[in-house]
């Protein structure tokens, strides 16, 4: 599958999405160069994602899962983020780096994520709040004054949605488009890339 899109070190190029015999995305190429690569564990979960950066270096992100299929840690370079959940649910309570809480989340009785607290290294905290549309999709993230922190988060959310890649199952143009079965994380931040929303969370 090919299409036109943006990629590192090229302003515009034909992007090809390559799949393994099991229908899993295993690489993305542009102008004959591999710009993204995926490896999987025995349960078809993304174990590692590599992406070519603008400066020519490669950024690698690896994931570890628990028996409930939840992401319990994500490692980017030398930085490992640990995720802690509410009981046996898929709701992330907080994210820790080197034992220090970086972000914590609050939920409604129905499981919707209501807010996020970002814990800064200087001891200050930043509160953000989630807003949903009638389909329960996250549409906005606002600060404590109910103002948008900036257009960058919304742009990233739109890009994440636009670039979601699923298992092979349908055809499509440049963007692989909606596919069946499994979503693959393209940036997990909690998720930027996001394998599944309950595994990798939402951009924060």
N, C-alpha and C positions, 0 to 999 in steps of 0.2 A: 504494500500500500504506500502510495506516495502523495505528496502534497506540498504546497508552498507555505513556508513558515520562517520564523526567525530562529537563528541558532547562533552559538558562540562564534565570534570572529568572522561572521558572514552577515551581510545586511539582509539578504534574502537568498534562499536556496531551496532546492527540492528536498524535502524531508521524507525518508523512507522508514516505515515501522516494520521491524522484522520479528517473526514469531517462531518459536520452536515447535517440534512435532506435537506438543501437547496444547498448542494454541495460546501459549503464554508469550507476552512481549519479552524479547530478550535483548533487543538493541534498537537504537534509533540512529540513523546515519543522515548526514547532510553533506553534499558535495563530495561524496565518497569517503567521508571521515566519520568514525563512530563518535557520536556526541553524548550518548547515554547507553548504559548497559545494566541489565538486571540479572541477578542470580537468585535461585529459589531453594527453599529447604524441602524436605520430603513431604511436607503438607501443602505444597504449592504456595507458600507464603514468601514474600520478598525478603530474602536474607541480606542482600546487599544491592545498593543502587549507586552507580558511578555516573558522574556527569562532568563533561568538559566545561571548563570555565573560560572566561574571556581572555585571561592571561596565559592560557595554554595548559594550566595545571588541571588535575582531575580531582574532583571532590567526591569522596566516598562516604556513603552513609550505610551503616549496618543496623539490623534490627534483631531483637531477642523477644520471643513470645512465651507466654505461660500456657499451662494445659487448657485454659479457657479461651485460647486463641487471641489473647490481648497482648498488645505491645507493652513489654515491661521495661525495655530500655532501647534507646536509640543513640548510636555513636557516630559522630561526625568528626573525623580527624582524631584529635585527642580528647574531645569533649563528649562525655556520656551523660545523657539525660535519662533519669529513672522516672517511671510513671507509677503512681499509686492510685488504686481504685476504691470505689465504695463497695465494700463487700464483694459479692460475686458478679456485680453488674459491670457494664462497660463504661461507667461514668468515671472519668479521671478526676480525682480529688486534688492532686497536686503533682508538680513536676520538680524534681530535684537534680541538682548538679553538684557533685562532690559533697553530698550531704546537706546542701543548702537549698531551701525551697525557693524556686524561681517564680513559679506561678501557682495559684490555687483557684479552684472553681466552685461555684455554688449552683445548685439545681432546684427546680420546682418539684413538687410532689409527683409530677407526671414525667419527670426525667429530662425536661428541657434545661439546657444550660442557660442560666440567668446572668451570671456575671463572672468576671475574672479579675483577680488581683495579681498584679505584677510586683514582685518584691525586688527592689533595686539594691545594689551592693552598698549604697550609702545609707541604707536603712529606711528610705522612703518607699511609699507604695503608690501604685497607680491603679485606679479602679476603672473597669470597662464593663459595658452591659450589652447583652445580645438582644437583637430584635428578629422576629420571625414573620414570614408571610403565611397566608392561609394554608399552605402546603407543608408547613413546619420547616421550611428551608431557612437557614440563617441568611438574613438579608443585610443586616447592619450591625456594626459594633461601635458603640459610643462611649465617651469618657464619663466621668462622674457628673459633668454638667450637661450630660445628654447631647454633647456635641460630637461630631465626627472627629476622631483623632487626626484624620487626614485622608486624602484620596488614595494613598498608597495601599492601605489595607483592603479597601474595596476593590482596587484594581487587582491586587493579588488574589482575592477571593474569586473574582470573575475569571482570572487567568487559570486558577486551579480548576474551576468548573469547566472552562473551555477545553482544558488540556487533559481532563480525566481520560484515562485509557483503561479499557476493560478487556476481558478475554475476547478472543476472536469469536464473532458470531454474526456480525453484520458488516456490510461494506460502507464505505464513507469516503469523503474527499480528503482534503488536507488534514483536518483534525479527525482522529479515529472515530470520534463521535460516540454516542451511547452504545455500549456493548453488553453482552450478557455475562452473568456470573460475577467475576472478580474484578474489583477496581484495584489499580496499582498506584502506590504513592509516588508522586512526582516531586513532592517536597513535603516532608513530613515535618511538621512542627507540632507540634502536636499538631501538628501534624503536618506541613507542608506537605510533603508528600503525604498522601493519605491513603493507606491501603484500604481501611474501612474507617468510617467516621468514629466508630467506637474504639478503634485501635489507635489511631493517630490524632484524633481530636480535630480542632478547628484552628485556623490561623489566629494567632494572638499577638 
